[in-house]
Structure formats: structure tokens, C-alpha cells
Amino acid sequence: MPEEIEIKEDKVLRLIGLELMFSNPQNRENLTGITAIELSRKHKLSIDIVKKKLNILQKKGLVLAIGNSPKYWKFNDYNFLRMDEEDPVYLTLCCFDDVDFDQFFNYQ
């Protein structure tokens, strides 16, 4: 149960999940997906933290890893729509109280 409480308040997990959810080819370096290094640099986070959060999302089936070196990450919309609405990760991703959506739609 403590892990669920921790996930509900995990702003970094939400940030990475939303970044992948709203990621599109116009705002990333590769059409295949986004790398952990790109996420790390964009949000000024440790690569280890980014990988840990990606692992959580992958275990829930919300992100797909494509390739090996580098590994590209892509959001799985289908699995997100099929998630249990009481799942702590789902609730975290759907909590938009303090989210600035401009950062996800800022095209360069």
C-alpha cells in the first residue's frame, strides 16, 4: 500500500507519462519514439530516475520499448484506455491540477 500512495504523488512519473502521451514526430528527434536521454535532458532529470519511471510505465503496459541501442519509448494509447480507473498510475496520469500543457505543445 505505501507504494500506491507514493505513485499517486509522483510528479516525475506524471511528467514523463504525459510527455510520452503527447509526444509526436514534430517535437522529437526520431520518428520511432523518444529516448530516455532526450527525456532526461528536456526535463533536467537524472537518467536513472527517468529509467526507473519508464520501467514503472512499462510494467503497467503504458509504454513500449522499441529497439535496443538506443531504446526508443512510445506511449501505448490502447492499453491506457483499457486501464482500471482505480489504478494508482492511471490516477497519477489523469491528475491535471498543476500541469502546464504548453510544454507538451511547444513546437520548434
C-alpha positions as CSV (number, residue, x, y, z in Angstrom):
1,M,0.0,0.0,0.0
2,P,2.8,2.6,0.7
3,E,3.9,2.2,-3.0
4,E,0.4,3.2,-4.2
5,I,0.5,6.4,-2.1
6,E,4.0,7.1,-3.4
7,I,2.8,6.7,-7.0
8,K,-0.3,8.9,-6.6
9,E,2.0,11.8,-5.6
10,D,4.7,11.1,-8.1
11,K,5.0,14.3,-10.2
12,V,8.0,13.0,-12.1
13,L,6.1,9.8,-13.2
14,R,3.3,12.0,-14.3
15,L,5.6,14.4,-16.2
16,I,7.3,11.5,-18.1
17,G,4.0,9.8,-18.8
18,L,2.4,12.9,-20.1
19,E,5.5,13.7,-22.2
20,L,5.2,10.3,-23.9
21,M,1.4,10.6,-24.1
22,F,1.6,13.9,-26.0
23,S,4.8,13.1,-27.9
24,N,4.6,13.4,-31.7
25,P,7.1,13.3,-34.5
26,Q,7.2,17.1,-34.9
27,N,8.7,17.6,-31.4
28,R,11.1,14.7,-31.1
29,E,14.5,13.8,-32.7
30,N,13.4,10.5,-34.1
31,L,10.1,9.3,-35.7
32,T,10.3,6.0,-33.9
33,G,10.0,7.4,-30.4
34,I,11.8,9.3,-27.7
35,T,14.8,8.1,-25.8
36,A,15.4,8.2,-22.0
37,I,18.3,10.6,-22.7
38,E,16.0,13.0,-24.5
39,L,13.6,12.9,-21.6
40,S,16.4,13.4,-19.1
41,R,17.8,16.4,-20.9
42,K,14.4,18.1,-21.7
43,H,13.3,18.0,-18.1
44,K,16.7,18.2,-16.4
45,L,16.3,14.9,-14.6
46,S,18.8,12.2,-13.7
47,I,18.9,9.4,-16.3
48,D,18.5,6.8,-13.6
49,I,15.2,8.5,-12.4
50,V,13.9,8.6,-15.9
51,K,14.7,4.9,-16.5
52,K,13.0,4.0,-13.2
53,K,9.8,5.8,-14.2
54,L,9.9,4.3,-17.7
55,N,10.2,0.9,-16.1
56,I,7.1,1.6,-13.9
57,L,5.1,2.7,-17.0
58,Q,6.4,-0.3,-19.0
59,K,5.3,-2.8,-16.3
60,K,1.8,-1.3,-16.5
61,G,1.8,-1.7,-20.3
62,L,1.6,2.1,-20.9
63,V,4.9,2.4,-22.8
64,L,6.5,0.3,-25.4
65,A,10.3,0.0,-25.8
66,I,11.4,-0.1,-29.4
67,G,14.9,-1.2,-30.3
68,N,17.9,-1.9,-28.1
69,S,20.6,0.7,-28.5
70,P,19.2,3.3,-28.4
71,K,15.9,2.3,-26.9
72,Y,13.0,4.4,-28.1
73,W,9.9,4.8,-26.0
74,K,6.4,5.2,-27.3
75,F,3.1,5.6,-25.4
76,N,0.5,2.8,-25.8
77,D,-2.8,4.6,-26.1
78,Y,-4.8,1.4,-26.4
79,N,-3.6,0.0,-23.0
80,F,-4.1,3.3,-21.4
81,L,-7.8,3.4,-22.4
82,R,-8.2,-0.2,-21.1
83,M,-6.6,0.5,-17.7
84,D,-8.6,0.2,-14.5
85,E,-9.7,3.7,-13.5
86,E,-8.7,3.0,-9.8
87,D,-5.1,2.1,-10.7
88,P,-2.7,4.5,-9.0
89,V,-0.7,5.0,-12.2
90,Y,-3.8,5.8,-14.1
91,L,-4.9,8.3,-11.4
92,T,-1.5,9.9,-11.5
93,L,-1.6,10.4,-15.2
94,C,-5.1,11.8,-15.1
95,C,-4.4,14.4,-12.4
96,F,-4.1,17.6,-14.3
97,D,-4.3,20.1,-11.4
98,D,-0.9,21.6,-11.8
99,V,0.1,20.6,-15.3
100,D,1.2,23.2,-17.8
101,F,0.1,21.7,-21.2
102,D,2.0,24.4,-23.1
103,Q,5.2,22.5,-22.6
104,F,3.9,19.5,-24.5
105,F,2.6,21.5,-27.4
106,N,5.6,23.9,-27.9
107,Y,6.8,23.2,-31.4
108,Q,10.2,24.3,-32.6
